[in-house]
Amino acid sequence: MTNDERNTNDETRRKSLPTKSLAGNTHQVFSSWLAGGGVKSGIVHGSSDEHGIAVAEDRVHVHDFHATILHQLGLDHEQLTFRYAGRDYRLTDVRGEVVRDILT
């Protein structure tokens, strides 16, 4: 592949991305599969846009995801707090919430 072909491919790829969704601070959409352990079976929680770039509904922050997993393991994520340099730290930061919609 020549440099001209590579540049053309890069330009084509950039033009095909929806620029409105990529404005500002962008975050990736992730998927996870959970089974057993008190998680409802056969449900889908949330969805992404048609390009899979942005969350369309029922956004779950990674801190909420971690809080939910810790909850299902029998741990209270708020009890895992430690203080360092005058700030409280924990895996779920200071704002993680258990996602109760997916639990039985």
N, C-alpha and C positions, 0 to 999 in steps of 0.2 A: 504494500500500500504506500503510495507516495504521500508527501506532505500535503499536497493540494487535496487529495482525496480525504485525508484525515481531517483537514480543516473544514472541508465541506460537510463531512459527517458530524463534526462537533457543532457547526452552525445549524444544521438541520435539527439536531437533537435539542439545542437551546431554543429554537423557534417553536418546537412542538410542546415545550413545557408551558403550563398555564402560569403566566407571570403574576396574576392577581393572587393566587394561592401562595406564591413564594415571596411576597413582599414582607419585609420586616423580619422578625426573629422566627425562623421556621423550626419546626420540630418534626421528628419522624413518627409515623404511625406504626405501632407494633401490634402483633397478634400473639395470643397465648392460648394454649389448650389446657384446661383444668378438668380433672376427673376425680370422683370420689372425695372423701374427706369432708363431706357436708356441702359440696358444691352442687347446685341444681343441675340435673342432667338434661341434655338436649336443648340448651338455650344459646342464644347469641346475644351478647351484651355490647351495644354500640355498633357503629359502622363508620366507614371512611367515605370520602367523596369518590367520584367516578374514576379519578386518577390514582387513588390510594395514597395521596399526599397529605391530606388534612382530615381531621376528625369531623364527621358530619353530625353525629349525635352520641350522647352518653360518653363523654370524655372521661377517661380514668387516668389520673396522673400516676407515674411510676411509684411515688410515695404511697398512694392509695393501694396500688397493687401489692406492694411489699407489706403494708399494714394488714391486708386481707390474708395473705399467705401466713404471716406470723400469727394472726388470730386463729386460723385453721390449725396451726401447729400447737395451739394452746398457750401462746405467749401474748402478753399485753405489750404492744409496741411502745406505749407511752412509758412503761416501766424500764425500758432499755435506754433511758436518757442518761447522758453523762455531761458534765460541765467542763468546758475547756476554753480558756482565754475569755471568760466572762459570757460565754454563749452556750446554750443547751444544744447538744447534738444527739441525733439518733438516726438509725437507718432510714426511717420514714420522715426525716427532717422534723420540723415542729408543726407540720400541718397534715400529715397522713391521716386518712379516714378509711375505715373498713367499708368495702363496697358490699352492702347488705343485700342488694338486688340479686346477686348471684348465689347467695347462700340459702340452704334449705331451712 
